[in-house]
């Protein structure tokens, strides 16, 4: 497992959830939500501001695709934001399939005793944490880079 902190981004229409790992890539923790801005560049600025004091090895952006693997408007939106992050940062950005992350995050909230209304403000952070946990598990088990680089996407 490569040492270094990683960031996961769950792209939503209203909020963007962020999660960060520890240096050793063992623990994924919710970081914060970013209010989605009208301009991608403004959203990216807020994301980069949130990690300005961190040395990030990689950024994983959730790639929302249908259960059959088909792309949607949300897929295009996530790719566009990931592209903007990569353009504004020197940190590599990789896309990670996020099928079922919201379902997993919602179940985690329910187990913790929060209802959907209470959890609305943190669901995106939890979804980002699930994305990051998947990325860490992939790298740990396979010793390969999780997800796909933007240039390797086929959607």
N, C-alpha and C positions, 0 to 999 in steps of 0.2 A: 504494500500500500504506500503510495507516495505521500510524503508529509506535506501539509499545507491546508489552509482553510478553503472551503468551498462554499459557494452561495447558490441557493436555488431560488427560482423566480416562478411564481404561479400567476399567470397573466389573466386578469379579469377585466370586465368592462368598466367596473366601478372602482375596484381596488386591485393592487398588485401585492401579493403576499411574498415575503422574503423569509428565508431560513438560512442559517449558517452552521457550518460544522466546526468542531474543534480542530486544532492543528494536526492531530493524528488521524483524522478521518474516522473517528469512532462514533461520535455523538452528533446528531443533527438536532438543532434547536430553533424554534420560531424566533425570528428577529423583529420584524415589524410589518405593518401594512403601509403601503404608499397609495395615496389617493391618485387614481388615474387622471392624468391631465389631458386636455384637448389635443395637445401636440406631443408626439412621441418623444421628442427631444427634451421636453420638460419633465416627462415621466422618468426618462433615463437619468436626467440630472438629479432627481430625487433619489433614485436607486443608488447612484454612485456616491451621493452625499451620505447615504446611510452606511456605506462601507469605506468611507474615506480614510479611516484610521486602521483599516485591516489590510493585510496582504493576502489577496485572494488568488488561489491557484487556478481555479476554473469557476465558471458560472454555468449552471444548468437551468435552462428555461424549459418549462413543461410544454410539450407538444400535444395539444388536444386533437385527437382523431377519434372517429367513431369506433365502435367495437369491431366493425369490419375493416377498419384501417383507412377509411375514406377521409379526405380532407374536408374542412368546412370553413366558414367565415372566421370562426375562432382560431382555426389552424393558421390561416393567413395573418391574422392579427398577432398571434404569438411569434410567428416567424418575422414579421415586420418589427416588432419590439426587440426581438433578439438581435436582429441585424443592426438596429440603432444602438443597442448596447455594445455590440462588438465594434462598431465604428467609433464610438466615443471612449472606448477603453482599450488598454493593452492586454487585458485578461481574455484568454480563450473562452468562447461561448459554445456550448454544446446543447443540442435539443434532446430531450428525454421524453419518451412516450409517457403520457400521464393518464392513460385510461384507468379509470376506477379510483384515482387519487381523491376526488371529491367525495366519493362514496365512503372510502376509508376514513377520510377526515371527519365526515359527518358521523360515522359510527363511533369514532374516538370521542367526539364531543358528547354524544349521547351517553356513552359509558361514563364520562366524567360528570354527568349530571346536568349538562347545559342543554337547553332546548334550542331549536333553530333560531329563534329570535335573539337569545343571548349569545349564540355562537356566530351570528352573522358577521360581527366585527373581527373575529379571529379565524374564521374558516379558511381564508386565503393563506394565512401564515401556516396553518396546520397542513393544508394541501401542499405548500412549498416544502414543509418538513418531510412529508411523505415522499415527494419527488427526490429530495436530497437523500433520504434513507435508502431509496431504491438505487440511486447512483452509487452510494457508498457500498452497498451490498454487491452490486455488479462488479465494481472494481476489486473488492476484496475477494470475491469468489473466482473471478476469471483473470485477474491481473491485466484487464484491458480497460481502455478508456470507456466510460459509460456514454451512451447516447451517440449522436451523430454531430459532426461539425456542420455548420450551416451549408458549406459548399457541397456536402455529401447528401443533402436532403433530396428525396425523390417523392415530393408530394405535389 
